[in-house]
Amino acid sequence: MTSPPGGNDDDRSAAKSGRLVCARCGTSAEAPQLTWASSVEHGARRDFCETCSRKNLRSIEGRLDSDWW
């Protein structure tokens, strides 16, 4: 089975366990965080930690896929 674009088996297993992993830097958190951002890119959910979200706020608000940041 192949992974969908923008996602892999590790992303899905993290989602099933309730653990968040930043798609940009790999930071993880045990539970949903109010300061994290999430988006759906190419049909896959991607979560971004507070630091990455703040650094790329203009791109996020401009609805650019994370590949562009």
Backbone as JSON, one array per atom type, in Angstrom:
{
  "sequence": "MTSPPGGNDDDRSAAKSGRLVCARCGTSAEAPQLTWASSVEHGARRDFCETCSRKNLRSIEGRLDSDWW",
  "N": [[0.84, -1.18, 0.0], [0.56, 2.2, -0.81], [1.48, 5.42, 0.44], [-0.6, 8.33, 0.82], [-0.15, 11.48, -0.92], [1.75, 13.82, 0.94], [1.46, 12.55, 3.33], [2.2, 9.81, 5.6], [2.71, 6.44, 6.85], [3.56, 6.77, 9.51], [2.43, 9.24, 10.18], [-0.3, 8.59, 10.18], [-0.41, 6.63, 12.22], [0.31, 8.16, 14.41], [-1.85, 9.9, 14.53], [-3.91, 8.13, 15.16], [-3.19, 7.4, 17.75], [-3.67, 9.68, 19.14], [-1.68, 11.46, 19.5], [0.03, 14.38, 18.52], [2.06, 15.41, 15.79], [4.3, 17.7, 14.55], [4.2, 18.65, 11.21], [6.18, 20.06, 10.04], [8.56, 20.45, 11.67], [8.71, 18.25, 13.36], [8.2, 18.26, 16.08], [6.46, 16.97, 18.92], [3.3, 16.38, 20.58], [1.24, 15.3, 23.25], [-1.54, 15.6, 23.32], [-4.31, 17.35, 21.74], [-3.51, 20.75, 21.03], [-4.17, 24.12, 21.8], [-2.69, 26.13, 20.63], [-1.61, 25.16, 18.31], [-1.71, 24.74, 14.73], [-3.74, 23.43, 12.1], [-4.1, 21.89, 8.9], [-5.55, 20.87, 5.76], [-4.04, 19.34, 3.21], [-3.76, 18.37, -0.05], [-5.57, 16.36, 0.5], [-4.72, 15.24, 2.9], [-4.44, 15.53, 6.42], [-2.52, 17.92, 8.13], [-0.56, 18.87, 10.85], [0.72, 21.64, 12.69], [3.17, 22.9, 14.88], [3.21, 25.37, 17.55], [5.45, 27.11, 17.25], [6.25, 26.79, 14.51], [3.85, 27.53, 13.33], [3.64, 30.23, 14.1], [5.93, 31.31, 12.87], [5.23, 31.1, 10.2], [2.87, 32.44, 9.74], [1.78, 34.39, 7.91], [1.84, 32.99, 5.47], [0.16, 30.86, 6.08], [-2.27, 32.2, 6.57], [-2.59, 33.21, 4.02], [-3.3, 30.97, 2.74], [-1.44, 29.27, 1.55], [0.01, 26.19, 0.57], [2.02, 24.18, 2.73], [4.35, 23.41, 1.44], [5.24, 25.66, 0.13], [6.28, 27.33, 2.08]],
  "CA": [[0.0, 0.0, 0.0], [1.35, 3.43, -0.88], [0.98, 6.52, 1.25], [-1.1, 9.46, 0.05], [0.77, 12.61, -0.92], [1.72, 14.64, 2.14], [1.25, 11.75, 4.54], [2.84, 8.5, 5.6], [2.18, 5.55, 7.87], [3.84, 7.34, 10.82], [1.43, 10.28, 10.4], [-1.58, 7.95, 10.51], [-0.33, 5.98, 13.52], [0.3, 9.23, 15.41], [-3.23, 10.39, 14.62], [-4.71, 7.11, 15.86], [-2.82, 7.38, 19.17], [-4.04, 10.95, 19.75], [-0.47, 12.27, 19.6], [0.25, 15.28, 17.39], [3.45, 15.59, 15.36], [4.4, 18.82, 13.63], [4.59, 18.24, 9.87], [7.3, 20.89, 9.6], [9.8, 20.26, 12.44], [8.69, 16.98, 14.06], [7.84, 18.4, 17.49], [5.25, 16.2, 19.2], [2.51, 16.71, 21.77], [0.4, 14.16, 23.61], [-2.97, 15.88, 23.14], [-4.54, 18.57, 20.94], [-3.02, 22.0, 21.62], [-4.87, 25.3, 21.28], [-1.77, 27.01, 19.91], [-1.19, 24.5, 17.08], [-2.57, 24.94, 13.56], [-3.86, 22.24, 11.26], [-4.63, 22.15, 7.57], [-5.71, 19.71, 4.9], [-3.31, 19.59, 1.97], [-3.8, 17.2, -0.94], [-6.4, 15.33, 1.13], [-4.12, 14.74, 4.14], [-4.37, 16.5, 7.51], [-1.17, 18.23, 8.6], [-0.56, 19.68, 12.07], [1.93, 22.45, 12.83], [3.36, 23.36, 16.25], [3.09, 26.82, 17.78], [6.61, 27.81, 16.69], [6.15, 26.79, 13.05], [2.66, 28.31, 12.98], [3.95, 31.66, 14.25], [6.92, 31.69, 11.86], [4.65, 31.06, 8.86], [1.5, 32.94, 9.86], [1.31, 35.03, 6.67], [1.6, 31.95, 4.47], [-1.02, 30.12, 6.51], [-3.43, 33.06, 6.31], [-2.7, 33.32, 2.57], [-3.74, 29.64, 2.3], [-0.41, 28.6, 0.77], [0.4, 24.89, 1.07], [3.28, 24.26, 3.48], [5.47, 23.26, 0.51], [5.65, 27.0, -0.28], [6.95, 28.09, 3.11]],
  "C": [[0.88, 1.24, 0.0], [0.69, 4.51, -0.05], [0.44, 7.62, 0.38], [-0.1, 10.59, 0.07], [0.63, 13.41, 0.37], [1.51, 13.85, 3.41], [2.02, 10.45, 4.45], [2.26, 7.68, 6.74], [2.41, 6.09, 9.27], [2.83, 8.42, 11.17], [0.11, 9.67, 10.84], [-1.53, 7.29, 11.87], [-0.31, 7.01, 14.64], [-1.11, 9.75, 15.62], [-4.1, 9.41, 15.38], [-4.41, 7.11, 17.35], [-3.21, 8.67, 19.88], [-2.86, 11.89, 19.89], [-0.35, 13.13, 18.35], [1.74, 15.34, 17.08], [3.45, 16.7, 14.34], [4.92, 18.33, 12.28], [5.82, 18.98, 9.37], [8.59, 20.52, 10.33], [9.84, 18.96, 13.24], [8.41, 17.05, 15.54], [6.57, 17.6, 17.74], [4.59, 16.68, 20.49], [1.56, 15.55, 22.0], [-1.08, 14.37, 23.32], [-3.13, 17.12, 22.27], [-4.13, 19.82, 21.72], [-3.73, 23.18, 20.99], [-3.98, 26.17, 20.4], [-1.25, 26.4, 18.61], [-2.17, 24.85, 15.97], [-2.65, 23.62, 12.8], [-4.44, 22.65, 9.91], [-4.81, 20.83, 6.84], [-5.07, 20.08, 3.57], [-3.29, 18.3, 1.16], [-4.54, 16.04, -0.28], [-5.86, 14.76, 2.43], [-4.08, 15.85, 5.18], [-2.93, 16.67, 7.94], [-1.29, 19.16, 9.8], [0.78, 20.4, 12.17], [2.0, 23.02, 14.24], [3.25, 24.88, 16.33], [4.22, 27.59, 17.12], [6.52, 27.91, 15.17], [4.94, 27.61, 12.59], [2.96, 29.8, 13.05], [4.92, 32.13, 13.17], [6.3, 31.84, 10.48], [3.22, 31.57, 8.82], [0.98, 33.56, 8.57], [1.01, 34.01, 5.58], [0.36, 31.14, 4.8], [-2.27, 30.93, 6.21], [-3.66, 33.24, 4.81], [-3.11, 32.0, 1.91], [-2.72, 28.97, 1.37], [-0.13, 27.24, 1.39], [1.76, 25.01, 1.74], [4.5, 24.03, 2.6], [6.05, 24.61, 0.1], [6.37, 27.77, 0.82], [8.37, 27.66, 3.16]]
}
